């Protein structure tokens, strides 16, 4: 069930990347490592991906410890950081 929730988190990240026509969050985040017109956007995506997975693992650890109920996919996504893209 944890793996299924992580798949949902990955889908969420990829959907965010698709907002700027990237094929995946990895491609969007990769831009952070290179100078050029997409660098700043890449930093935003890379930071969002890291923050999202950190929060996701925190939530899943709380669930495994019995501190919270198992979240549905929608509940998990609602608890994750939001993407703040530059204009």
C-alpha positions in Angstrom: 0.0 0.0 0.0 3.0 2.3 0.6 4.2 1.7 -2.9 0.8 2.5 -4.3 0.8 5.8 -2.4 4.3 6.6 -3.7 3.1 6.0 -7.2 0.4 8.5 -6.6 2.9 11.1 -5.4 5.0 10.5 -8.5 1.9 11.0 -10.7 1.3 14.2 -8.9 4.8 15.4 -9.5 4.7 14.5 -13.1 1.4 16.3 -13.6 3.0 19.4 -12.2 5.9 19.1 -14.6 3.4 18.7 -17.5 2.1 22.2 -16.7 5.2 23.5 -18.4 5.3 20.7 -21.1 8.0 18.6 -19.5 7.6 14.9 -19.9 8.4 14.2 -16.3 9.5 15.7 -13.0 12.9 14.3 -13.6 13.3 16.2 -16.9 12.0 19.4 -15.3 14.3 19.1 -12.3 17.3 18.3 -14.4 17.2 21.8 -15.8 18.4 23.1 -12.4 21.8 21.7 -13.1 22.5 23.7 -16.2 22.7 27.4 -17.0 20.3 28.7 -19.5 16.7 29.8 -19.9 15.2 26.9 -17.9 17.6 26.9 -15.0 15.5 28.9 -12.5 12.4 26.9 -13.4 14.4 23.7 -12.9 15.4 24.8 -9.4 11.7 25.3 -8.6 10.8 21.9 -9.8 13.8 20.2 -8.1 13.0 21.9 -4.8 9.4 21.0 -5.0 10.2 17.4 -5.8 12.5 17.1 -2.8 10.1 18.8 -0.5 7.2 16.6 -1.7 9.1 13.4 -1.2 10.4 14.5 2.2 6.8 15.3 3.3 5.5 12.1 1.7 7.9 9.9 3.6 7.1 11.8 6.8 3.4 11.1 6.4 4.0 7.5 5.6 6.2 7.1 8.6 3.5 8.6 10.8 1.0 6.1 9.3 3.3 3.1 9.8 3.9 4.2 13.4 0.1 4.3 14.0 0.1 8.1 14.7 -2.3 8.8 11.8 -4.8 6.8 9.8 -3.8 5.5 6.4 -4.3 8.4 4.0 -6.2 7.9 0.7 -4.3 9.0 -2.4 -6.3 12.2 -2.5 -5.6 12.9 1.2 -1.9 12.3 0.7 -1.7 14.7 -2.2 -3.6 17.3 -0.2 -0.9 17.1 2.5 2.0 17.7 0.1 3.6 21.0 -0.7 2.1 23.0 -3.6 4.0 23.9 -6.7 4.8 27.6 -7.0 5.9 28.2 -10.5 7.4 31.6 -11.5 5.4 33.6 -14.0 
